[in-house]
Amino acid sequence: MTPPTVDPAFLEIAVELGRRAGELTLQWFRDPTLEIEMKGDGSPVTAADRAAETFIREELARRCPGDAVLGEELDDTTGTTGRTWSIDPIDGTYPFTRGVPLYSSLLAMSDENGPAIGVITIPALGEQVAAGRGLGAHHNGRPCRVSGTNSLTGACVTTSAYTWWPNAAVAKLHRLGPMMQAWGDGYGFLMVASGRADAMIDFGLNPWDIAPMHVIINEAGGRFTGTNGESPDTGNVIASNGHIHEALIDVFAT
């Protein structure tokens, strides 16, 4: 049975909060005085990460009281409504701290029927992809779809970095002939949803990294799975236009 269409009001909230949180991060972008801290897992965090997540949490508490919230930087909050929001205020903090404009802000919502809302905002480029279950995917307010590329030969396959790939998989993919780029983090998934890249492959992801992609890629007509072909909540993932998906899963088959 197809899950019911999500209430468009929640998509409107997510689109607005994603945009405003992204704009907030620009106050620190390329600021030479920006201080970078290292978390226990070795990943960087800045005042921009914390400010953007705090802003979204405060707005959700006001607009959607009783909803649960999960986030990368602050403690999780429980809810009573059956809805859960996931926040990654800056996906790609390392590129952010290096002045690279491809970092993103991620926001998602799930309900009793599963993934419901997904938003990727690229503040420094003024781009956003948003999707709601049953509502389609939109790039800067206009409907968007994945590409029609049906072969890995000449396809555009992107990733955050090849550092975490198994060497054998890098070599195998190279032999199959795609253009192998590194437009990473949320931006890579946005490129797939808007039809400008054919696949995005990423490793070691957390729930807040993955949450928006279930809705966005599927509503754009693509396919989103783990590198093993199963439905992911964390870990290693493939987002594609669907046509080349099985070939990409085979790249990681042992």
C-alpha positions as CSV (number, residue, x, y, z in Angstrom):
1,M,0.0,0.0,0.0
2,T,1.3,3.4,-0.9
3,P,1.8,5.7,2.1
4,P,-0.5,8.7,2.2
5,T,0.7,12.1,0.9
6,V,2.2,14.3,3.6
7,D,0.6,17.5,4.6
8,P,2.1,20.2,2.3
9,A,2.2,22.6,5.3
10,F,5.1,20.6,6.7
11,L,7.0,20.9,3.5
12,E,6.5,24.7,3.5
13,I,7.9,24.8,7.0
14,A,10.9,22.8,6.1
15,V,11.6,24.8,3.0
16,E,11.5,28.0,5.0
17,L,13.6,26.8,7.9
18,G,16.2,25.2,5.6
19,R,16.6,28.4,3.7
20,R,16.8,30.6,6.9
21,A,19.2,28.3,8.7
22,G,21.4,28.3,5.6
23,E,21.4,32.0,5.4
24,L,22.4,32.1,9.1
25,T,25.5,30.1,8.4
26,L,26.7,32.6,5.8
27,Q,27.5,35.0,8.7
28,W,30.5,32.8,9.5
29,F,31.4,31.6,5.9
30,R,34.9,32.6,4.9
31,D,35.3,34.5,8.2
32,P,39.0,34.5,9.0
33,T,38.2,34.6,12.8
34,L,36.1,31.5,12.7
35,E,37.1,29.1,15.4
36,I,37.1,25.4,14.7
37,E,36.7,22.8,17.4
38,M,37.2,19.0,17.1
39,K,34.5,16.7,18.5
40,G,35.2,13.4,20.1
41,D,34.8,11.6,16.8
42,G,37.4,13.8,15.2
43,S,35.0,15.8,13.1
44,P,35.0,19.6,13.1
45,V,32.3,21.8,14.6
46,T,31.9,25.6,14.6
47,A,29.6,28.3,16.0
48,A,27.8,28.3,12.7
49,D,26.8,24.6,13.1
50,R,25.4,25.2,16.6
51,A,23.6,28.5,15.7
52,A,21.8,27.0,12.7
53,E,20.7,23.9,14.6
54,T,19.5,26.0,17.6
55,F,17.5,28.2,15.3
56,I,15.7,25.3,13.6
57,R,15.0,23.6,17.0
58,E,13.5,26.8,18.4
59,E,11.3,27.3,15.4
60,L,10.1,23.7,15.4
61,A,9.3,23.9,19.1
62,R,7.1,26.9,18.3
63,R,5.5,25.7,15.1
64,C,5.3,21.9,15.6
65,P,5.1,21.5,19.4
66,G,5.3,17.9,20.5
67,D,7.5,16.7,17.6
68,A,10.7,14.8,18.3
69,V,14.0,16.3,17.1
70,L,17.3,14.6,16.3
71,G,20.3,16.6,15.4
72,E,24.0,16.3,14.9
73,E,25.2,19.0,17.4
74,L,22.6,19.1,20.2
75,D,20.8,16.5,22.4
76,D,17.8,14.7,21.0
77,T,14.3,15.6,22.2
78,T,11.5,13.1,22.5
79,G,8.0,13.8,21.1
80,T,4.3,12.8,21.4
81,T,3.0,13.4,17.8
82,G,4.6,10.5,15.9
83,R,6.7,13.0,13.9
84,T,10.5,13.2,14.1
85,W,12.7,15.9,12.6
86,S,16.3,15.3,11.7
87,I,18.8,18.2,11.4
88,D,22.3,18.5,10.0
89,P,22.9,22.2,10.2
90,I,26.1,22.0,8.1
91,D,26.7,18.9,6.1
92,G,30.2,19.3,5.0
93,T,31.7,21.3,7.9
94,Y,35.2,20.6,6.7
95,P,34.5,22.2,3.2
96,F,32.7,25.1,5.1
97,T,35.8,25.8,7.2
98,R,37.9,25.8,4.0
99,G,35.7,28.3,2.2
100,V,34.3,25.8,-0.3
101,P,30.7,26.9,-1.2
102,L,29.3,23.3,-1.7
103,Y,28.4,22.7,2.0
104,S,24.7,22.2,2.8
105,S,22.1,22.4,5.4
106,L,19.9,19.3,5.8
107,L,16.4,19.0,7.2
108,A,14.0,16.0,7.2
109,M,10.9,14.8,8.8
110,S,9.4,11.3,9.2
111,D,6.0,10.3,10.6
112,E,4.1,7.1,11.4
113,N,4.2,6.2,7.6
114,G,8.0,6.6,7.2
115,P,10.1,9.3,5.5
116,A,7.9,12.3,4.7
117,I,10.0,15.5,4.1
118,G,13.5,16.2,2.8
119,V,15.3,19.5,2.2
120,I,18.8,20.2,1.0
121,T,19.9,23.8,1.0
122,I,23.2,25.1,-0.5
123,P,23.4,28.5,1.1
124,A,26.4,29.9,-0.7
125,L,25.0,29.0,-4.1
126,G,21.4,29.9,-3.4
127,E,20.2,26.4,-4.4
128,Q,17.6,24.2,-2.6
129,V,16.0,20.8,-3.4
130,A,12.9,20.0,-1.4
131,A,10.5,17.0,-1.5
132,G,7.5,15.7,0.3
133,R,6.0,12.2,0.2
134,G,3.6,12.2,-2.7
135,L,4.3,15.9,-3.6
136,G,7.3,15.4,-5.9
137,A,10.7,17.0,-5.8
138,H,11.4,20.7,-6.5
139,H,14.7,22.6,-7.3
140,N,14.4,26.2,-6.3
141,G,10.6,25.9,-6.5
142,R,10.4,24.2,-9.9
143,P,9.8,20.4,-10.4
144,C,12.9,18.4,-10.9
145,R,13.7,14.9,-12.0
146,V,16.7,12.6,-12.1
147,S,18.6,12.1,-15.4
148,G,17.9,9.5,-18.0
149,T,21.5,8.2,-18.3
150,N,21.3,4.4,-18.7
151,S,24.9,3.3,-18.8
152,L,27.9,3.8,-16.5
153,T,30.0,4.6,-19.5
154,G,30.1,8.4,-19.6
155,A,27.8,8.8,-16.6
156,C,28.6,11.4,-13.9
157,V,29.2,9.7,-10.6
158,T,30.1,11.9,-7.6
159,T,31.2,11.3,-4.0
160,S,32.4,13.3,-1.0
161,A,35.9,11.8,-1.3
162,Y,37.5,8.6,-2.5
163,T,39.5,8.4,0.7
164,W,37.0,6.0,2.3
165,W,36.3,3.8,-0.7
166,P,37.7,0.3,-1.0
167,N,40.6,0.5,-3.5
168,A,39.2,-2.3,-5.5
169,A,35.8,-0.5,-5.9
170,V,37.6,2.7,-7.1
171,A,39.5,0.7,-9.7
172,K,36.4,-1.3,-10.8
173,L,34.3,1.8,-11.2
174,H,37.1,3.5,-13.2
175,R,37.2,0.6,-15.6
176,L,33.5,1.0,-16.3
177,G,34.0,4.4,-17.8
178,P,32.1,7.0,-15.8
179,M,33.2,10.6,-15.1
180,M,34.3,10.3,-11.4
181,Q,33.8,13.6,-9.6
182,A,34.0,14.7,-5.9
183,W,31.0,17.1,-5.5
184,G,30.3,15.8,-2.1
185,D,28.0,15.8,0.9
186,G,24.5,17.1,0.4
187,Y,25.4,18.9,-2.8
188,G,26.1,15.6,-4.5
189,F,22.6,14.3,-3.7
190,L,21.1,17.6,-4.8
191,M,22.9,17.2,-8.2
192,V,21.4,13.7,-8.6
193,A,17.8,14.9,-7.7
194,S,18.1,17.8,-10.2
195,G,19.4,15.6,-13.0
196,R,22.9,17.1,-13.2
197,A,24.7,14.1,-11.8
198,D,23.7,10.5,-12.4
199,A,24.8,9.0,-9.0
200,M,26.1,10.0,-5.6
201,I,28.0,7.5,-3.5
202,D,28.9,8.3,0.1
203,F,30.4,6.4,3.1
204,G,30.1,6.5,6.8
205,L,26.9,8.5,7.0
206,N,24.8,9.2,10.1
207,P,21.0,9.2,10.4
208,W,20.8,13.0,9.9
209,D,23.0,12.8,6.8
210,I,20.7,10.2,5.2
211,A,17.2,11.2,6.4
212,P,16.3,13.8,3.7
213,M,17.6,11.5,0.8
214,H,15.0,8.8,1.2
215,V,12.3,11.3,0.2
216,I,14.2,13.6,-2.2
217,I,15.7,10.9,-4.4
218,N,12.6,8.8,-4.6
219,E,10.3,11.7,-5.3
220,A,12.7,12.9,-8.0
221,G,12.3,9.5,-9.7
222,G,15.6,7.9,-8.6
223,R,16.6,5.2,-6.2
224,F,18.3,5.3,-2.8
225,T,19.9,2.3,-1.1
226,G,22.9,1.2,0.8
227,T,25.9,0.0,-1.3
228,N,24.6,-3.5,-0.5
229,G,21.2,-2.7,-2.1
230,E,19.3,-2.6,1.1
231,S,17.4,0.4,2.7
232,P,19.9,2.4,4.8
233,D,19.6,4.3,8.0
234,T,23.3,4.8,8.4
235,G,26.5,3.8,6.7
236,N,27.4,3.6,3.0
237,V,24.8,4.7,0.4
238,I,24.1,5.0,-3.3
239,A,21.7,7.6,-4.7
240,S,21.2,7.3,-8.5
241,N,18.8,7.9,-11.3
242,G,17.8,4.3,-11.0
243,H,18.9,3.2,-14.4
244,I,22.5,2.6,-13.3
245,H,21.8,1.6,-9.8
246,E,22.3,-2.2,-10.1
247,A,25.6,-1.6,-11.9
248,L,26.8,0.6,-9.0
249,I,25.8,-2.0,-6.4
250,D,27.8,-4.5,-8.3
251,V,30.9,-2.3,-8.0
252,F,30.8,-2.9,-4.3
253,A,29.9,-6.6,-4.4
254,T,32.7,-8.8,-2.9
